[in-house]
Amino acid sequence: MPDQPRPAASPVPSRPTAPVFHERLLPGPGAWIVIALLGATFGVILVPLSYTLAAVVGVLALVVACALAYVSSPVLEVRDGQLTMGRARIPVELLGEPVVLEREQWERVMGQDFEPLAHHCTRGWIHSGVRMEVLDETDPTTAWVASSRRPEDLALAVRAARRTVD
């Protein structure tokens, strides 16, 4: 059989590695109480019709409300040389040194020093976070600011990811 041209070898897709950092910004205890009350309210509305129907609808509403709160909570993740905040991504080499912001610094950054041109992934019930300057001069975004319950871990993960990229 004559030599047939072989198809070009397709590149093997690289497997994503495990995240260096992963945090879901779930609501605080107060919000979960409100969610539970919301579910119970749907059940109470139906009590005049049927106690059974009210209980079933109340439980279903509670489950749906909790699922929606979980699914709609943004995720912070450092993986494969990229920082992901919600649906936004940026390569870590385009970020400056992460600055950990505890309660007082966080309140200042979110208050009088608020940067309207920064990309924010913040939640009002989390009172600490990280700010990273954007080094890309062509990007109009000045910084990335993220709420985090573990800001030191997030900053460390970004630093580590930057070292592996360099």
Secondary structure per residue as TSV (DSSP state, phi and psi in degrees):
chain	resnum	aa	ss	phi	psi
A	1	M	-	360.0	129.7
A	2	P	-	-64.3	155.6
A	3	D	-	-65.2	119.4
A	4	Q	-	-90.5	140.3
A	5	P	-	-64.6	134.0
A	6	R	-	-87.0	142.9
A	7	P	-	-65.4	147.0
A	8	A	-	-61.2	139.4
A	9	A	-	-66.8	127.8
A	10	S	-	-78.2	139.7
A	11	P	-	-64.2	140.2
A	12	V	-	-76.9	121.5
A	13	P	-	-64.4	135.8
A	14	S	-	-75.1	139.5
A	15	R	-	-78.7	138.7
A	16	P	-	-66.2	140.8
A	17	T	-	-85.6	170.0
A	18	A	-	-67.8	146.7
A	19	P	-	-65.8	143.0
A	20	V	S	-75.7	-32.8
A	21	F	E	-143.7	139.3
A	22	H	E	-148.4	125.8
A	23	E	E	-147.9	128.1
A	24	R	E	-97.5	127.4
A	25	L	-	-84.0	72.9
A	26	L	-	-71.0	155.6
A	27	P	-	-61.7	158.1
A	28	G	-	-79.2	177.8
A	29	P	H	-57.5	-39.1
A	30	G	H	-61.1	-41.1
A	31	A	H	-67.3	-37.6
A	32	W	H	-65.2	-34.6
A	33	I	H	-64.6	-43.7
A	34	V	H	-62.3	-40.9
A	35	I	H	-62.3	-43.5
A	36	A	H	-63.3	-42.0
A	37	L	H	-65.5	-36.2
A	38	L	H	-62.5	-45.5
A	39	G	H	-61.4	-43.5
A	40	A	H	-64.2	-35.3
A	41	T	H	-61.4	-41.5
A	42	F	H	-61.5	-36.1
A	43	G	H	-69.9	-43.0
A	44	V	H	-61.3	-36.0
A	45	I	H	-57.6	-33.1
A	46	L	T	-94.3	2.9
A	47	V	T	-55.6	-41.9
A	48	P	T	-60.0	-26.4
A	49	L	T	-81.7	-49.3
A	50	S	-	-168.9	134.0
A	51	Y	H	-65.9	-38.6
A	52	T	H	-64.8	-47.8
A	53	L	H	-60.9	-40.8
A	54	A	H	-62.2	-43.3
A	55	A	H	-65.2	-44.3
A	56	V	H	-64.5	-47.8
A	57	V	H	-64.7	-40.3
A	58	G	H	-60.9	-45.1
A	59	V	H	-66.0	-44.7
A	60	L	H	-61.6	-42.7
A	61	A	H	-63.5	-39.3
A	62	L	H	-62.9	-46.0
A	63	V	H	-63.5	-45.1
A	64	V	H	-63.6	-43.5
A	65	A	H	-63.7	-42.0
A	66	C	H	-65.4	-41.7
A	67	A	H	-63.7	-42.2
A	68	L	H	-64.6	-40.4
A	69	A	H	-63.3	-40.3
A	70	Y	H	-67.9	-50.0
A	71	V	H	-65.6	-34.4
A	72	S	T	-84.2	-3.3
A	73	S	S	-78.4	127.3
A	74	P	-	-69.7	157.0
A	75	V	E	-113.5	134.2
A	76	L	E	-100.1	131.0
A	77	E	E	-150.2	138.7
A	78	V	E	-114.8	118.2
A	79	R	E	-155.7	137.9
A	80	D	T	52.5	40.5
A	81	G	T	75.5	15.3
A	82	Q	E	-129.3	146.1
A	83	L	E	-102.5	128.0
A	84	T	E	-114.5	127.9
A	85	M	E	-126.3	102.7
A	86	G	T	67.8	-121.5
A	87	R	T	-96.8	-5.9
A	88	A	E	-91.2	144.5
A	89	R	E	-133.7	149.1
A	90	I	E	-149.2	138.2
A	91	P	E	-64.7	138.9
A	92	V	G	-66.3	-23.2
A	93	E	G	-69.8	-13.5
A	94	L	G	-90.5	1.9
A	95	L	B	-108.1	143.7
A	96	G	-	-79.5	-169.5
A	97	E	-	-62.9	126.7
A	98	P	-	-68.6	136.6
A	99	V	E	-112.5	118.9
A	100	V	E	-76.8	130.8
A	101	L	E	-117.4	111.2
A	102	E	-	-87.3	-175.7
A	103	R	H	-45.6	-55.3
A	104	E	H	-67.5	-45.0
A	105	Q	H	-65.8	-37.9
A	106	W	H	-62.4	-44.9
A	107	E	H	-61.9	-37.0
A	108	R	H	-67.6	-45.3
A	109	V	H	-63.9	-36.2
A	110	M	H	-85.6	-8.8
A	111	G	T	-111.0	-104.9
A	112	Q	T	-67.7	-25.7
A	113	D	T	-100.0	21.4
A	114	F	-	-58.9	133.2
A	115	E	-	-104.0	107.3
A	116	P	T	-67.4	-23.0
A	117	L	T	-89.3	-3.4
A	118	A	S	-80.3	153.9
A	119	H	E	-88.1	121.5
A	120	H	E	-111.5	134.5
A	121	C	E	-129.9	83.0
A	122	T	-	-124.7	154.0
A	123	R	-	-131.0	135.0
A	124	G	T	-64.7	-22.4
A	125	W	T	-90.4	-0.2
A	126	I	-	-112.0	122.2
A	127	H	-	-109.1	33.5
A	128	S	-	-153.2	163.7
A	129	G	E	-179.3	-164.1
A	130	V	E	-136.6	142.5
A	131	R	E	-122.5	130.6
A	132	M	E	-129.4	122.5
A	133	E	E	-69.1	143.4
A	134	V	B	-89.0	124.3
A	135	L	-	-88.4	-14.9
A	136	D	-	-71.7	112.6
A	137	E	T	-69.5	-19.3
A	138	T	T	-86.1	-10.0
A	139	D	-	-87.9	123.8
A	140	P	-	-71.6	-13.1
A	141	T	-	-73.4	128.2
A	142	T	-	-82.3	-33.9
A	143	A	E	-161.5	167.0
A	144	W	E	-113.2	127.6
A	145	V	E	-123.8	126.4
A	146	A	E	-132.7	134.9
A	147	S	E	-69.3	145.4
A	148	S	-	-159.1	137.9
A	149	R	S	-79.7	-14.5
A	150	R	-	-128.7	63.5
A	151	P	H	-63.8	-34.1
A	152	E	H	-63.8	-41.4
A	153	D	H	-65.8	-40.3
A	154	L	H	-63.9	-45.9
A	155	A	H	-61.4	-42.9
A	156	L	H	-63.4	-41.0
A	157	A	H	-64.8	-40.4
A	158	V	H	-65.6	-43.8
A	159	R	H	-59.9	-45.5
A	160	A	H	-63.7	-42.0
A	161	A	H	-65.9	-35.4
A	162	R	H	-66.3	-38.9
A	163	R	H	-65.8	-36.9
A	164	T	H	-74.3	-26.5
A	165	V	H	-76.7	-38.7
A	166	D	-	-68.8	360.0
